[in-house]
Amino acid sequence: MKLLVTGAAGHVGSLALPGLSGRHELLLVDLRPPVGLPPGARFQSLNLLEAGDAELEALFAGVDVVVHSAYIPSGAIDVYSAEPPQIERFEAEFANIRVAQLVYRAALQAGVRRVVMVSSNHAADWYEHAQVHQRQRDMVYPGDLPLADNFYGWAKASYELLGHPYACGSFGRQLEVVMLRIGSPYPIQAARYEPGAPAVASSLPRPSGLAAFKRALGAWLSDRDCAALVRCAVEAQAIVAEGAVPWVVAYGISDNTRAFWSLGSARHQLGYRPQDDSEVVYAADVRRLLMSGAAGAAGSLGLGA
């Protein structure tokens, strides 16, 4: 297939490319080329928000599947960086919604079969902050209402809901839409959770210390599982039953023992089979931080101290 990957130089885009390279014709778009351009891939520098109709038409021509991971930063790019106040992030996040609309519409008009939208766990992170951390629930499911408590997550939820009318066929034909709620695709730096380590500066209600370490174990997505997840989202033959709306929300984490997001739709609708488990990969850190003294294992997620 011919694939268009937006935001190809970004973190998730870069992690996805090894799972697609050599299997499909790749057209990569970003403001700068990705490090290590895959063999045979073509790169085009383009700001999607500023592109004209003719540029978008040419870009999407002949494309079978779009992987949309382009993002206009409104704050921190990972959980370890300082963030501006959430209230200041509306305009940039609204711009990201506009880009998503451009992608959906251009894909529809060009005859693209499927759009794989890189969403985020933050699209429904109210459940985590208000319920999982308080031990009122153990698992968040893809079918739960997309409820965020911040503008970043609100924008991601908006991408997802924006795709539903396109998937319904309201504009002339059905566009298949897959939303990947990516977890934490970064190495777990255990030193950040040591007793006495400074808490991560955040405007969101995040846990700290050992509770944050347990959360990181549950949210982790390895590099190879990230590549496999995107490949599955691109290549899955039938993402829903016949006659159903081709609109799928799937969480993106590894096969973590302490998972608190359900991989049900990722496994059963996309055929995703994650290979890694943070409990195994970071076993030495788990033993050192959680299995000694008064820390204890405290259950699968165990966000409480």
C-alpha positions in Angstrom: 0.0 0.0 0.0 1.0 3.6 -0.3 1.1 5.2 3.1 1.2 8.9 4.1 2.8 9.5 7.5 2.4 13.0 8.9 4.7 14.1 11.7 7.2 11.5 10.6 10.0 13.2 12.5 8.2 13.2 15.8 8.6 10.7 18.5 5.7 8.3 17.8 6.1 8.8 14.0 9.8 7.8 14.3 8.9 4.7 16.4 6.3 3.6 13.8 8.5 3.7 10.8 10.5 0.5 11.4 7.2 -1.4 11.4 6.2 0.0 8.1 9.5 0.3 6.2 10.0 -2.4 3.5 6.4 -3.4 3.7 4.7 -0.4 2.0 5.5 2.7 -0.1 6.1 5.5 2.3 5.5 9.2 1.9 6.7 11.1 4.9 5.7 14.6 5.8 7.0 16.9 8.5 8.8 20.3 8.9 12.1 18.4 9.0 13.1 14.9 7.7 13.1 12.1 10.3 16.5 10.9 11.5 17.5 7.8 9.4 15.1 8.1 6.4 13.9 4.6 5.6 15.2 3.1 2.3 12.9 4.0 -0.5 10.8 6.4 1.5 10.1 9.9 0.1 10.1 13.0 2.3 8.2 16.2 1.8 8.6 19.3 4.0 5.1 20.8 4.5 3.2 22.7 7.2 -0.3 21.1 6.9 -2.0 24.0 8.6 -0.7 26.4 6.0 -1.0 24.1 3.0 -3.3 25.1 0.1 -6.0 22.9 -1.4 -3.9 22.0 -4.4 -0.9 21.0 -2.1 -3.2 18.8 0.0 -4.7 17.2 -3.1 -1.3 16.4 -4.5 -0.1 15.1 -1.2 -3.0 12.7 -0.6 -3.3 11.5 -4.2 -3.1 7.7 -4.6 -2.7 7.2 -0.8 -4.3 4.1 0.7 -3.8 4.7 4.4 -2.8 7.9 6.4 -1.0 7.7 9.7 -1.5 11.1 11.2 1.0 11.8 14.0 1.7 15.5 13.3 1.3 17.7 16.3 1.7 21.4 17.1 3.2 21.5 20.6 1.3 23.4 23.2 3.4 22.3 26.1 5.7 19.5 27.3 6.6 16.8 24.8 7.0 14.2 27.5 6.1 13.6 31.1 9.5 14.8 32.4 9.4 18.3 31.0 7.9 21.4 32.6 4.5 22.4 31.3 2.8 25.8 30.8 -0.5 26.1 32.6 -3.3 24.1 30.9 -5.5 27.2 30.6 -2.9 28.7 28.2 -2.9 25.7 25.9 -6.4 26.1 24.2 -5.4 27.9 21.0 -2.6 25.6 20.1 -4.7 22.5 20.8 -7.6 24.0 18.8 -5.1 24.3 15.9 -4.4 20.6 16.2 -8.1 19.9 15.8 -8.1 22.0 12.7 -5.2 20.0 11.3 -7.1 16.7 12.1 -10.1 18.1 10.1 -7.8 18.9 7.2 -6.5 15.4 7.2 -9.9 13.7 7.4 -11.4 15.9 4.7 -8.4 15.5 2.3 -8.4 11.8 2.9 -12.1 11.5 2.1 -11.8 13.5 -1.0 -8.7 11.6 -2.2 -10.3 8.2 -1.8 -8.1 7.1 1.1 -9.4 3.9 2.7 -8.2 4.4 6.3 -6.9 7.1 8.6 -4.9 5.9 11.6 -5.0 8.8 14.1 -2.3 9.0 16.8 -4.4 9.9 19.8 -3.4 9.7 23.4 -4.4 8.1 26.7 -5.1 11.7 27.8 -8.3 11.6 25.7 -9.9 9.9 28.7 -7.5 10.6 31.5 -10.1 12.0 33.8 -10.8 8.3 34.7 -7.2 7.8 35.6 -6.8 11.0 37.7 -10.2 10.9 39.4 -10.9 7.2 39.7 -7.9 4.9 39.1 -5.6 6.9 41.3 -8.3 6.9 44.0 -8.8 3.1 43.6 -12.4 3.5 42.5 -11.7 1.5 39.4 -9.0 -0.8 38.1 -9.3 -0.5 34.3 -10.2 2.1 31.7 -11.8 0.8 28.6 -11.9 2.1 25.0 -15.7 2.3 25.1 -15.7 4.6 28.1 -16.8 8.2 27.3 -13.7 10.3 26.2 -13.5 12.5 29.3 -10.4 14.6 29.8 -9.6 17.1 32.5 -7.2 19.2 30.4 -7.1 20.9 27.0 -4.4 18.5 25.6 -6.7 15.5 26.3 -9.8 17.4 25.1 -8.1 18.0 21.8 -7.2 14.3 21.4 -10.8 13.3 22.3 -12.0 15.8 19.7 -9.8 14.1 17.0 -11.6 10.9 17.8 -15.1 12.2 17.8 -14.4 14.3 14.7 -13.6 11.1 12.8 -17.0 9.5 13.6 -19.1 11.4 11.0 -16.5 10.5 8.4 -16.6 6.8 9.4 -20.5 6.9 9.3 -20.4 7.8 5.7 -22.2 11.2 6.2 -20.1 12.8 3.5 -20.6 10.4 0.7 -18.6 7.3 1.7 -17.3 5.6 4.8 -13.7 6.5 5.8 -12.2 3.9 8.1 -10.8 5.6 11.2 -8.6 4.1 13.9 -7.6 6.1 17.0 -4.5 4.9 18.9 -4.5 6.1 22.5 -0.7 5.9 23.0 0.4 5.3 26.5 4.0 6.3 27.5 6.4 5.5 24.7 9.5 6.5 26.6 12.1 4.5 28.7 11.2 4.3 32.4 13.9 6.3 34.3 13.6 4.7 37.7 15.9 7.2 39.3 13.2 9.8 39.0 11.0 7.8 41.4 13.6 7.2 44.1 12.8 8.3 47.6 13.6 12.0 47.8 13.6 12.6 44.0 11.9 15.8 43.0 8.3 15.5 41.8 7.5 16.1 38.2 6.2 19.6 37.7 2.8 19.4 36.3 -0.6 21.2 36.2 -2.3 17.7 36.1 -3.0 15.6 39.2 -0.2 13.1 38.8 1.1 10.7 41.4 4.7 11.0 42.6 7.4 8.8 44.1 6.6 5.1 44.1 3.0 5.6 43.1 4.3 7.4 39.9 6.7 4.5 39.3 3.8 2.0 39.4 1.9 4.2 37.1 4.8 4.3 34.6 5.0 0.5 34.7 1.4 0.3 33.7 1.5 3.0 31.0 4.7 1.9 29.3 4.9 1.2 25.5 8.1 -0.3 24.2 9.6 0.7 20.9 8.9 -2.5 19.1 5.4 -2.8 20.5 4.7 0.8 19.2 5.9 -0.2 15.8 3.8 -3.3 15.8 0.7 -1.4 17.0 0.8 1.1 14.2 1.5 -1.7 11.7 -1.5 -3.6 12.9 -3.7 -0.5 12.7 -2.5 0.0 9.1 -2.8 -3.6 7.9 -5.8 -5.0 9.8 -8.2 -6.3 7.1 -11.5 -5.9 8.9 -11.5 -3.5 11.9 -15.2 -4.0 12.7 -18.0 -6.4 11.9 -19.8 -6.1 8.6 -22.3 -3.3 8.7 -20.8 -1.6 11.7 -19.3 1.9 11.6 -15.5 1.5 10.9 -14.4 3.6 13.8 -12.1 2.0 16.4 -10.5 3.4 19.6 -7.6 1.3 20.8 -5.1 1.8 23.7 -1.4 1.6 22.9 0.7 0.0 25.7 2.8 -3.0 26.0 1.6 -6.3 27.6 2.2 -4.8 31.1 1.4 -6.7 34.3 0.3 -3.4 35.9 -1.8 -2.2 33.0 -4.8 -0.1 33.8 -6.0 0.6 30.2 -7.7 -2.2 28.4 -6.1 -3.7 25.2 -9.3 -5.4 24.2 -10.0 -3.5 21.0 -6.3 -3.4 20.1 -6.1 -7.2 20.4 -9.4 -8.2 18.9 -10.0 -5.6 16.2 -6.5 -4.8 15.2 -4.7 -8.1 15.9 -2.2 -6.4 18.1 0.0 -8.9 20.1 2.4 -6.9 22.3 5.7 -8.7 23.2 7.0 -6.7 26.1 6.1 -6.4 29.8 7.5 -3.5 31.9 7.4 -5.9 34.9 10.0 -8.1 33.1 12.0 -5.4 31.3 12.4 -3.3 34.5 12.4 -6.3 36.9 15.6 -5.1 38.7 14.0 -1.7 39.4 10.8 -3.3 40.5 12.6 -5.5 43.0 14.7 -2.6 44.3 11.9 0.0 44.6 8.8 -2.1 45.3 9.8 -5.4 46.7 11.9 -4.3 49.6 11.1 -2.8 52.9 7.7 -1.3 53.5 7.0 -0.5 49.8 5.5 -3.9 48.9 4.0 -4.9 45.6 0.6 -3.5 46.5 -1.4 -5.1 43.7 -1.2 -4.9 39.9 -1.4 -1.1 39.7 -1.2 -0.1 43.3 -0.9 3.7 42.8 -1.3 4.3 46.5 2.0 4.4 48.5 
